[in-house]
Amino acid sequence: MPAEVAASPLNRANRFIYNSLFKRNSIFLFGVFAGAFAFEIAFDRTIDYFWDRNNKGKQWKDIEHKYTQ
């Protein structure tokens, strides 16, 4: 391997990512599941925000005070 390829910052970054995430299957699977869990939470909160914003005044939480004491 030529010295200029080994010293490349991109090559060092690729080696770091490979050695820290992809080298062991258990760490890779943990990363996949953690990423999926984080994505699910972020997606759910984003969709809830847009739903609440587009349906403001039409949901029970917005009109409950009119019907309860």
Secondary structure, 3 states (H helix, E strand, C coil): CCHHHHCCHHHHHHHHHHHHHHCCHHHHHHHHHHHHHHHHHHHHHHHHHHHHHHCCCCCHHHHHHHHCC
